[in-house]
Amino acid sequence: MPQFPDFDVMTATCPSRTSLARIANKWTAMVVIALSTGPLRFRDLRTTVDGISAKVLTETLRDLERDGIVIRHTYAEVPPRVEYELTPLGRTLYGPLQALGLWAEQNFAEVLAARERYDARHRP
């Protein structure tokens, strides 16, 4: 394995920022959470991640595959079958993303109330 320097996402030139940006993407989080239950076909993923377009799902899966978070399995069947699955690296990402998702669900009422207070103070 090659030696890498220490990475610091707070440094403007740090290449690890690309990984952070990918992980912080809402579609990435939802795809990883959806795949946490096991392999899924494209259409099942698209159904599970409500609101994602086929184009964006395709791009997200390719990016995650390139980063080693998702693996694509192609089966030589008629018709061809393709499934996507989290890699061991991808499974390490599930916990933090699940925690973020739960935080969003559990705290959204408070976020909405804060928005209303802010908007009331800043109306012209």
C-alpha positions in Angstrom: 0.0 0.0 0.0 1.4 3.4 -0.9 2.4 5.9 1.8 0.3 9.0 1.9 0.8 12.2 3.8 -1.4 13.1 6.7 -4.7 14.4 5.4 -6.5 17.5 6.8 -9.9 18.4 5.3 -9.6 21.9 6.8 -6.6 22.6 4.5 -7.8 24.1 1.2 -5.5 22.0 -0.9 -6.1 18.7 0.8 -7.4 16.1 -1.6 -9.4 14.4 1.1 -11.9 17.2 0.6 -13.2 15.4 -2.5 -14.2 12.4 -0.3 -15.9 14.7 2.3 -17.8 16.4 -0.5 -19.0 13.1 -1.9 -20.0 11.8 1.5 -21.8 15.0 2.4 -23.9 14.8 -0.7 -27.5 14.0 0.2 -27.9 11.3 -2.5 -24.7 9.5 -1.4 -26.1 9.3 2.2 -29.4 8.0 1.0 -27.9 5.4 -1.3 -25.5 4.2 1.4 -28.4 3.9 3.9 -30.6 2.1 1.4 -27.8 -0.4 0.6 -27.2 -1.1 4.3 -29.8 -3.8 4.2 -28.1 -5.7 1.5 -27.7 -5.7 -2.3 -30.3 -4.0 -4.5 -31.0 -3.7 -8.1 -31.1 -0.3 -9.7 -34.8 0.0 -9.9 -35.2 -1.1 -6.3 -32.6 1.5 -5.2 -34.5 4.1 -7.2 -37.8 3.1 -5.5 -36.1 3.2 -2.0 -34.4 6.5 -2.5 -37.6 8.4 -3.4 -37.1 11.4 -5.6 -33.8 10.6 -7.1 -33.7 10.6 -10.9 -32.2 7.7 -12.9 -29.4 10.0 -14.1 -28.4 11.2 -10.7 -28.6 7.6 -9.3 -26.4 6.4 -12.1 -23.8 9.2 -11.4 -23.9 8.6 -7.7 -23.4 4.8 -8.0 -20.5 5.3 -10.4 -18.9 7.8 -8.0 -19.4 5.5 -5.1 -18.0 2.6 -7.0 -14.9 4.6 -8.0 -14.4 5.5 -4.4 -14.6 1.9 -3.3 -17.8 2.4 -1.3 -20.1 0.4 -3.6 -19.5 -2.7 -5.7 -21.5 -3.5 -8.9 -22.3 -7.1 -9.5 -23.3 -8.1 -13.0 -24.8 -11.5 -13.5 -24.8 -13.3 -16.9 -28.5 -14.0 -17.1 -31.2 -13.3 -19.6 -32.2 -10.6 -19.0 -29.0 -9.4 -17.5 -29.2 -8.7 -13.8 -27.1 -6.0 -12.0 -27.0 -5.4 -8.2 -25.2 -2.9 -6.1 -23.8 -3.6 -2.7 -21.8 -1.8 0.0 -18.1 -2.8 0.2 -16.5 -3.3 3.6 -15.3 0.3 3.3 -18.9 1.4 2.5 -20.2 -0.5 5.5 -17.9 1.7 7.7 -19.7 4.7 6.3 -23.2 3.5 7.1 -23.0 4.2 10.9 -22.1 7.9 10.6 -24.6 8.5 7.8 -27.4 6.6 9.7 -26.7 8.8 12.7 -27.0 12.0 10.6 -30.3 10.7 9.1 -31.7 9.9 12.5 -30.6 13.4 13.8 -32.4 15.0 10.9 -35.6 13.1 11.6 -35.5 13.6 15.4 -34.7 17.3 15.3 -36.5 18.6 12.3 -39.5 19.9 14.3 -37.0 22.1 16.2 -35.3 23.1 13.0 -38.6 24.2 11.5 -39.4 26.2 14.7 -36.0 27.9 14.5 -36.7 28.8 10.8 -40.0 30.3 11.7 -38.5 32.4 14.5 -35.7 33.6 12.2 -38.1 34.4 9.3 -40.4 36.3 11.7 -37.4 38.5 12.8 -36.1 39.1 9.3 -39.3 39.9 7.4 -39.3 43.3 5.7 
